[in-house]
Amino acid sequence: MKKNFREKLAYQAPMLVCLVMIAVLLYLPTGYEQALQYRQAERCMGLVLETDNSTIKDTGLVRSGEQRCRLQVLDGKFKDEIVTGVNMLRGSLEQDKLFSAGDRAQIVISTSGGAISNVTMIDHYRVPWEIFMAGAFVLLLVAVAGRTGLRAIFSFVLTVLTIWKLLVPLYLNGWNPVWIGLLVTLLLTILIIALVYGFDRRCAAAVSGAFLGILVTAALGILFTDLFKIHGAVMAYSESLLYAGFQHLDLTRIYMSSIFLGASGAVMDLAVDITSAVTEVVAKKPGISRLEAARSGMNVGRAAMGTMTTTLLLAYSGGYIALLMVFMAQGTPTPHILNYKHTAAELIHTVIGSFGLVTVAPFTAFCSGMLLASRTSS
């Protein structure tokens, strides 16, 4: 009876810890709540009633000038007022957007003396569709996976909040990105895996193997970032931080931390797969030795490594498919492609992340064998 109670407690405790942490993080201030670009302004939503494109210069590829939109304000203190918004076009397909009648837009209303002085069009208002997409995913996950799916949702929410409320503010405050990244990754690894197993030996085995693999990824990421002479400004939008008053940030170390953070999900996945396999082996053959159990886990790891490393390759290369097309369209020689810093940076992400996946297999197999099997010899 006591054993069953302890097992239930060990399985339910991570859920309770997760819920408490989510509640705390929701109300935890980041310290940047007042860092608004528009202090004498109100952010709200507007409905585009009609557009005026007469001042837009269209070259056939890009557009420049400004689009004027007649808007109905949908919320805030100016609700239901009809205003004219300005959508500035900078000749960049990546950043520019065009509005049509019936679109909902995020706008910023600047005021002077309580009256509207200017209305700036920020972007299309996408929040309702994002909520719909997230809700559909939650319903599908719970329908397919049941209570396990619910736990997966809580781990997802916890991860998002931890990154946004802890990791990002600490990085902005100048804390060492590598050490903070490792601590946050360890915290998430423990809680996410505990949501799968509960606080038991399986959790300890999977966490031990996963974090050892993450440590290998971190060490090699630091080494090869230095050897390749990669500057952290290679990350999209990172240079903008320096111009926004954060010159103290070490972008290169932030890039280093992104290497093991990006690989940690796949590493955890493989660690759980191996641990679950060893658990099943030990359950079917209780007398198996620790060494034999570790060998069984390693065999499972070998089978999974082939697809997991390809998973990383596809995940990272998918975001750079346009760059690869540019290289091919311009006939860029392969040695030049490999020497390009963005290519080298992505190679570090992919190959060093794969190092972590390769090493997590023996680490987890060994830890699982030692912790889950009951004896040392056959």
Phi, psi and omega in degrees: 000312179296323180295316179298320178296317180296321179294317178296320180295317180297328181280324183274336184303316179301325178296317179295315179299317180299314181296320178296316180295321178298316180297317180295314182294327179300324183258000180284122179287144178273341184092356182240019181295331182264006182276058181272141177285327182245097184279321178265052185209162179233129176270129181205188183246143179228149176260123180285119180268318177202161183233153176234109182256017188294335182262006179278131176263116184253115180267359183100333178245313179233163179237148176223169183105214181216145175253129178256132183236135173272125190235150167251121181288130187259344178208179181083185185288346178257022183307138178075357176284149177260123184227168176249121180256151181248127177247104182281132178250128186252010181077028180235115178297330182292321188255332185283156177213152177241141181253153176233159178303132182100345179288150170257133186234147169276128184230159174239120180260114177271141183237157175215116183065029179086353180253155180289126178253331182199145177234120182252132177276121183268303181189174174295146181272109189250356187304315181302318179290327177294320177295318178299315180299314180296318180296319179296320179295316180299314180298317180295317182296316180292321180296322183276316189256353178064225182296328177296322177296322177297319176297322178297323178295317179295322178293325177295312180298317179299319180296315180299312181294322180295317179294316186284320186267339181246301188297307184297312178299320180294322175298314180296329179280358174091011176293154181300114186297326183291310182293318178296318178300318179294318180295316179294320178296319178297315179301312181294321179299315180298311185289320182294316179289325178295329177294336177278313188255335195090174179277084179219191184293329177297318178298315180299319181294312182294318179296317180300311180296316182295315185287329174297320176295321178295322178297320176297316178299317180297313182297314181290326177298317177297315182299309186283336173296320176291316181295322180278352182055051179268128174267145184296344179294352177294340178288139181301135176069358184293324181295332179298331178299320181296320181283348180267011177099016181244049181295343182284349184289139175265092185297327182293319178290327175296319176298318178302317181292329180294337181294307182281334175295318181293329182271347189296326180296313179294324179297315178298318181301313181293322179298319179293320178301313182292317180298318179296322179295315179296322178301317179294319179298314181294323179294322180282332181226078186303334183273005183296144180283162179297322180293318178295320178297319178296321178297319178298317177297322179293323178297319176295319179298320179298318181294325184278333186298325182301316181278328183293319179294323176293328177300315177298316180301313181292323181296317182279319183290333179301327179282349183239023182296325179295321178296320178296323177295322177297316179302314182292318182297329181267000179065034182292128179298148183303316178301325178291322178298315182293332180276344180296135190296327178293323177294315180298321180296319179288328175297320178298313179304313186286309186287317180291323174298324177291326173304316179298320179294320180293320182282333182292334181297304179295323179300310183291320178300316179295312181297320179294317178299316181292322187270332188259328177280159190260347182216169189258348182220155180276000000 
